[in-house]
Amino acid sequence: MKLDIHENKPIHITQPDLPPFGEFTASLKQIWGNKWLTNSGPFHQEFEQAIAKYLGVKYISVFSNGTLALVTALQALRITGEVITTPFSFVATTHSIWWNNIKPVFADIEPNYFNLDPGKVEAAITPQTTAIMPVHVYGNPCDVAKLQQIADTYGLKLIYDAAHAFGVKKDDNSILNHGDLAILSFHATKVFNTIEGGAIVCHNAKMKQRIDYLKNFGYAGENTIIAPGINAKMNELQAAYGLLQLKYVDGHIAKRKIISEKYRAQLGGMQGIRLLPDIKAVHHNYSYFPVLIDSRKFGKTRDEVYEELKKHNVFSRKYFYPLISQFPTYRGLPSATRGNLPIAEKVTKEVLCLPIYPALDLSSVDLICGIIRKSIS
Ligand SMILES: *Cc1c(COP(=O)(O)O)cnc(C)c1O
């Protein structure tokens, strides 16, 4: 096998999709004509309507990025005290809680798809708990029914970090329709990007109104401020770009699916490598391709495989390593104590996300799988 054809051409974990340049310059021309750059301009309004329709959700408010959408979601629901969340996510999930002066409480994940384990959530509830913030990790849906049941039983709010779950449906219903609020990220590295960007999905017009006020300093009129809001508005260039992206995202997801299937065909039967199976009732977005490497069965550790790929100019990523609960900021929390999160502690040592993006050609997938196969020979 020729393992060196890509030696000088690095393959990264992802590569962003951009709309056709000519289409974007046409939008820019309109913006230059409008002289309306931000503050709920025509592209912002059109984008919100188009994306709500595309996703199959009732109300959506678009943001300058996903992290500010998370921070604002907690404000919108007046969350205080303690929020139960997952250690197995991108660090912004817990940061958003911290920025609201709320105490994050980590609960362990379940072993199949690495989402927050509802049983562990229930065990972590205290009189101070006001909300649960789970993540649909890699776009695989959480146990939304159980989590809602727990939230209802204990009178808690449920806010999903759905940054990975753009376009994901279960039984033909958007996964974003679950919980009180769901947050999206449109960062350049995500399945759907507006360069930077994000959104909050909600279920009624009153909540959308409140969120719209909060992302614009709390302005509810020329001289009326209803809350200490923030500036988290999406600008017109991002919204115009997003509108164009919507036309192509189905095609991009279809290409990701083909790549995912190619990986599955090549790595599926390999001793010591575990893949997360697709779920029948779920329309996936193929945002990530995680593999778990059991070093005793495979013969090499996750880190050794990572280094071997790197030597061949293939840049996989250890999503998510370290756990959020292992970072200096959070490791002193009682819930972060070693041994409290055994499944997350095991998964974080074994998981590796392989490159996946629409422009990744199938020969590169062969190459990557070949490097992994050869690493143990
Ligand atoms: C990307 C991501 C975020 C942050 O979104 P930004 O748009 O980059 O601010 C939050 N949570 C998760 C799980 C993410 O993957």
The ligand as an ORCA input file, in Angstrom:
! r2SCAN-3c Opt
* xyz 0 1
  C     -18.629     24.007     19.143
  C     -19.297     23.726     20.446
  C     -19.712     24.757     21.294
  C     -19.329     26.200     21.098
  O     -19.835     26.777     19.985
  P     -19.108     28.081     19.360
  O     -20.024     28.434     18.244
  O     -17.760     27.650     18.889
  O     -19.056     29.105     20.414
  C     -20.422     24.425     22.445
  N     -20.690     23.151     22.750
  C     -20.269     22.129     21.973
  C     -20.617     20.733     22.373
  C     -19.536     22.383     20.813
  O     -19.093     21.361     20.075
*
